[in-house]
Amino acid sequence: MRTKVLVLGTNFAGLTAALAVRHELHGDVDVTVVSPERTFLFTPSLIWLPFGKRDREDITFDVVPTLEEHGVGFEHAAATHVDATTRRVTLDDGQVLGYDYLVIATGYRNQADVVPGFAENAVTITTLAEAERTALAWQKFLDNPGDVVIAATQGAGCFGAAYEFLFNTSYQLRKAGLHNDVSLTYVTAEPFLGHFGIGGLPHGESLLGMFLKKEGIDTRLATPIDHVDDGALVLGDGEVLPFAFGMVVPPFLGQEFLAGTPGLVDAKGYVPVRDTYQSQAFDDVYAVGVAAAVEVPWQTPTPVGIPKTGFPTETQAKVAARNIAAQVRGEEPGEHKEFGDIPAICVMDAGNNGVVILADKMLPPRKHGMLIPGPQAHLMKLGFEKYFLWKMRHGHVLLP
């Protein structure tokens, strides 16, 4: 009987892992993807959707034709339980699927209760549905402008998106002729500007400070949020920041159903993994992308998480695929890559400007790192979006 590989998830991690396993074993393996979503979402473009620069059709595609073309099965259902002892996954449609190897690529959910009032009184951009709700809030704001607050809460790690949305907001305020009429404030858990959840890079603090000064953006650093009222962000020190439009980036958590498997996940619902991306507890279970736990290597006055972005996610998925292929061939997993040792490659958009972020490692200590500002970054992000959607739609996951 052929080896059965089950992959939970259809986005960066899941689609890459499923197709990479097929490639590594030259098709001599049964791969099935399970997901309640049949779409791939290019999440980096969610920063543009609220401003009408993108809609869901621009940044999603149906994964089923892609999977079928490459001989991968698909079950349109949600996993509800993993039995790692009997190697079975239960789905919400009643099916129970067996596996020889399991790849958990289930992404994240918002930690909506991190700040009281967040879900009721603020908007966010961390999911497609939430970004669409933010688009409605932005239109309402344009009809009745007022002060704007962009924030990343305590424990958040997705600071790149917060900065991108902040600078895109400033750009859109200029286009609407509102830049001089409303205040724009950035509230962040970061201990300093440009920390990004990765410890910062050389000259990052001064570069971000220059950007913020140029745009007239006020800041609150290392600041926890106490709660969100209707029309106001209340900080931990009691300061009240009124807003007509408030976008807040929360921390993420792993998927709830994974907690039903003893020893599989940590307190946040993430799977502790080795540098092979095998689960710490189970040799035949892998976790990649946001679903894989990453230990925060520092303490800050206000807790700061780590961003799990697209490039490291792809890297993890490819490492996992090669190790699964090795196990299928009767070998020991030989591919190793700590999360912190994966290069940091990111393009941060700022409306009509931006910053390219490069470093030899995601986390310190590093040998080198740099931030390259300029309008070319904006053009690079536009080009990369088109390239990446083409790449994934056609299943070319092994391309850079």
Helices and strands as residue ranges (DSSP letters): E 4-8, H 12-24, E 30-35, E 39-41, G 43-47, G 49-51, H 56-59, E 60-62, H 63-69, E 73-76, E 79-83, E 88-91, E 96-98, E 101-104, E 109-110, H 118-121, H 128-143, E 148-152, H 159-175, E 184-188, H 204-215, E 218-220, E 225-229, E 232-235, E 240-242, E 245-249, E 252-253, G 256-260, E 285-287, G 289-291, H 310-328, G 339-341, E 344-349, E 354-359, E 369-373, H 375-393
